Amino acid sequence: MGNNAGFTNKTVWITGASSGIGKELAHQFAAQGARVVLSARRADVLETVRASLAGGVERHWVVPLDLEDADRLMESATKALLDIGPVDILVNNGGISQRGLFLETDFSVYRRIMDVNYLGTVALTKVVLPDMVERGTGSVVCISSVAGKVGSKLRTGYSGSKFAVVGFMDCLRAEVSSQGVQCLTVCPGFINTDIAKNALDANGNAQQINEASIEEGLTAGECCQQIIAAIEQGKDEIVVGKGISGLAPTIKRFFPGLYNTLAARREHR
Ligand SMILES: NC(=O)c1ccc[n+]([C@@H]2O[C@H](COP(=O)([O-])OP(=O)(O)OC[C@H]3O[C@@H](n4cnc5c(N)ncnc54)[C@H](OP(=O)(O)O)[C@@H]3O)[C@@H](O)[C@H]2O)c1
C-alpha cells in the first residue's frame, strides 16, 4: 500500500461503485487523496456513497450508467468526461453473477450477463482509453474473477463473460502497454459482498440468498488493498482469494485433469 496521499488528485472512475468491491475501492482511493467518479445504475445509492467519501462531496462525481446498454453508456460517459477531465485509473468492476445449470437456464440470461460483464466493460474502456494513450499514462483495471480462469458448476454464462474479460485485457495490454497504459486484470475468488444475492437464477431473477463460501471469503477491504497495491506495482494480473478459491487457477494450470475431476465432483455454490 502507498502512503495516505498515494493518489492525490488522481481521478479514478469506478463502475459498480454502489456496492461491495466497487464501493470499498471508492473509499480506499478517496482516503488516499483521489477524486472518484462513481458509476452504477442506482443513482440514489451512489449519492449516499459520494457523501461518505473522504475529501468532501464536491471532489467526487456520480455518473449513473447501465452496463447492459452499451450504446447509451458510451453516449453518457462521453458527455460526463467533458466535465470530469482526464481519468488516471478506470476500474471496470460492475458485474453480475449466475447460479443456474446450463440445461435449465434461459438464453436471455446469457445475453444479459455478457452485455453487463463484457460489453459494458469494452464500451466504457472505448470512451476512457484514448485520452490515456494520448497522454501516455493511465491504468485500465478490469475485475474479472477466478471464474475467468477456471470453470465450475452453475456459472456457464458468468465464467464465459469473465474469460472474455481476461482475453480482452491480454489483447489490450499487448496493444497499449508500450504506450504507458497499465492493463491490470484482477481475478477475485470468494469475497464477502452481495454478489451471490444478486446472482441470476435460471430465469434471470436475483437468487436473493447468500452463500457460506462468500460469507467466509475475504472482506472487500482486504481485496481492495490488494487491488490498489497491484496498481501501484504496475502488475498485469492478480488472483485475490483465500483457500481453494485462490488456488484454483494454479491447480488448473499445472494439473488440469485433477482440476476438472474436482470441479465435476463439487456441488459448487
Ligand atoms: N464477490 C465475489 O466473490 C467476486 C468474485 C469474483 C469476481 N467478482 C466481481 O467483482 C465485481 C464486483 O462485484 P461485488 O462482489 O462487489 O458484487 P455486488 O456487491 O453485487 O456489486 C455489484 C455492483 O455491480 C453493479 N451493477 C450490476 N449490474 C449493473 C449494470 N447493469 N449496470 C451498472 N452497474 C451494475 C451494481 O450496482 P447497481 O445495482 O446499483 O447497478 C453493484 O454496484 C463483479 O464484476 C464481480 O463479478 C466478485
The ligand as an SDF file (V2000), in Angstrom:
LIG
                    3D

 48 52  0  0  0  0  0  0  0  0999 V2000
  -17.6570  -11.0880   -4.5290 N   0  0  0  0  0  0  0  0  0  0  0  0
  -17.0290  -12.0750   -5.1340 C   0  0  0  0  0  0  0  0  0  0  0  0
  -16.8780  -13.1760   -4.5660 O   0  0  0  0  0  0  0  0  0  0  0  0
  -16.4620  -11.8760   -6.5090 C   0  0  0  0  0  0  0  0  0  0  0  0
  -15.5840  -12.8520   -7.0070 C   0  0  0  0  0  0  0  0  0  0  0  0
  -15.0540  -12.6860   -8.2760 C   0  0  0  0  0  0  0  0  0  0  0  0
  -15.3640  -11.5730   -9.0280 C   0  0  0  0  0  0  0  0  0  0  0  0
  -16.2210  -10.6390   -8.5220 N   0  0  0  0  0  0  0  0  0  0  0  0
  -16.5380   -9.4840   -9.3830 C   0  0  0  0  0  0  0  0  0  0  0  0
  -16.3850   -8.2890   -8.6550 O   0  0  0  0  0  0  0  0  0  0  0  0
  -17.2150   -7.2880   -9.2420 C   0  0  0  0  0  0  0  0  0  0  0  0
  -17.9560   -6.5490   -8.1370 C   0  0  0  0  0  0  0  0  0  0  0  0
  -18.8940   -7.4190   -7.5260 O   0  0  0  0  0  0  0  0  0  0  0  0
  -19.2220   -7.4050   -5.9590 P   0  0  0  0  0  0  0  0  0  0  0  0
  -18.6940   -8.6510   -5.3930 O   0  0  0  0  0  0  0  0  0  0  0  0
  -18.8580   -6.1210   -5.3550 O   0  0  0  0  0  0  0  0  0  0  0  0
  -20.8280   -7.5970   -6.0420 O   0  0  0  0  0  0  0  0  0  0  0  0
  -22.0630   -6.6530   -5.6690 P   0  0  0  0  0  0  0  0  0  0  0  0
  -21.9780   -6.2460   -4.2260 O   0  0  0  0  0  0  0  0  0  0  0  0
  -23.2740   -7.3890   -6.1250 O   0  0  0  0  0  0  0  0  0  0  0  0
  -21.8440   -5.3520   -6.5710 O   0  0  0  0  0  0  0  0  0  0  0  0
  -22.0820   -5.3750   -7.9460 C   0  0  0  0  0  0  0  0  0  0  0  0
  -22.0360   -3.9580   -8.4920 C   0  0  0  0  0  0  0  0  0  0  0  0
  -22.2550   -4.0050   -9.9060 O   0  0  0  0  0  0  0  0  0  0  0  0
  -23.2450   -3.0420  -10.2440 C   0  0  0  0  0  0  0  0  0  0  0  0
  -24.0120   -3.4760  -11.4110 N   0  0  0  0  0  0  0  0  0  0  0  0
  -24.6890   -4.6420  -11.5900 C   0  0  0  0  0  0  0  0  0  0  0  0
  -25.3440   -4.6240  -12.7560 N   0  0  0  0  0  0  0  0  0  0  0  0
  -25.0780   -3.4260  -13.3270 C   0  0  0  0  0  0  0  0  0  0  0  0
  -25.4790   -2.7980  -14.5390 C   0  0  0  0  0  0  0  0  0  0  0  0
  -26.3170   -3.3970  -15.4180 N   0  0  0  0  0  0  0  0  0  0  0  0
  -25.0140   -1.5520  -14.8120 N   0  0  0  0  0  0  0  0  0  0  0  0
  -24.2030   -0.9070  -13.9410 C   0  0  0  0  0  0  0  0  0  0  0  0
  -23.7910   -1.4570  -12.7840 N   0  0  0  0  0  0  0  0  0  0  0  0
  -24.2320   -2.6850  -12.4860 C   0  0  0  0  0  0  0  0  0  0  0  0
  -24.1310   -2.9270   -9.0120 C   0  0  0  0  0  0  0  0  0  0  0  0
  -24.7420   -1.6480   -8.9350 O   0  0  0  0  0  0  0  0  0  0  0  0
  -26.2780   -1.3020   -9.2700 P   0  0  0  0  0  0  0  0  0  0  0  0
  -27.1090   -2.4630   -8.7900 O   0  0  0  0  0  0  0  0  0  0  0  0
  -26.5180   -0.0390   -8.4900 O   0  0  0  0  0  0  0  0  0  0  0  0
  -26.3190   -1.0920  -10.7390 O   0  0  0  0  0  0  0  0  0  0  0  0
  -23.1010   -3.0540   -7.8810 C   0  0  0  0  0  0  0  0  0  0  0  0
  -22.5490   -1.8000   -7.5890 O   0  0  0  0  0  0  0  0  0  0  0  0
  -18.1290   -8.0120  -10.2320 C   0  0  0  0  0  0  0  0  0  0  0  0
  -17.6470   -7.8160  -11.5520 O   0  0  0  0  0  0  0  0  0  0  0  0
  -17.9840   -9.4710   -9.8420 C   0  0  0  0  0  0  0  0  0  0  0  0
  -18.2100  -10.3380  -10.9250 O   0  0  0  0  0  0  0  0  0  0  0  0
  -16.7620  -10.7630   -7.2840 C   0  0  0  0  0  0  0  0  0  0  0  0
  1  2  1  0
  2  3  2  0
  2  4  1  0
  4  5  1  0
  4 48  2  0
  5  6  2  0
  6  7  1  0
  7  8  2  0
  8  9  1  0
  8 48  1  0
  9 10  1  0
  9 46  1  0
 10 11  1  0
 11 12  1  0
 11 44  1  0
 12 13  1  0
 13 14  1  0
 14 15  2  0
 14 16  1  0
 14 17  1  0
 17 18  1  0
 18 19  2  0
 18 20  1  0
 18 21  1  0
 21 22  1  0
 22 23  1  0
 23 24  1  0
 23 42  1  0
 24 25  1  0
 25 26  1  0
 25 36  1  0
 26 27  1  0
 26 35  1  0
 27 28  2  0
 28 29  1  0
 29 30  1  0
 29 35  2  0
 30 31  1  0
 30 32  2  0
 32 33  1  0
 33 34  2  0
 34 35  1  0
 36 37  1  0
 36 42  1  0
 37 38  1  0
 38 39  2  0
 38 40  1  0
 38 41  1  0
 42 43  1  0
 44 45  1  0
 44 46  1  0
 46 47  1  0
M  CHG  2   8   1  16  -1
M  END
$$$$
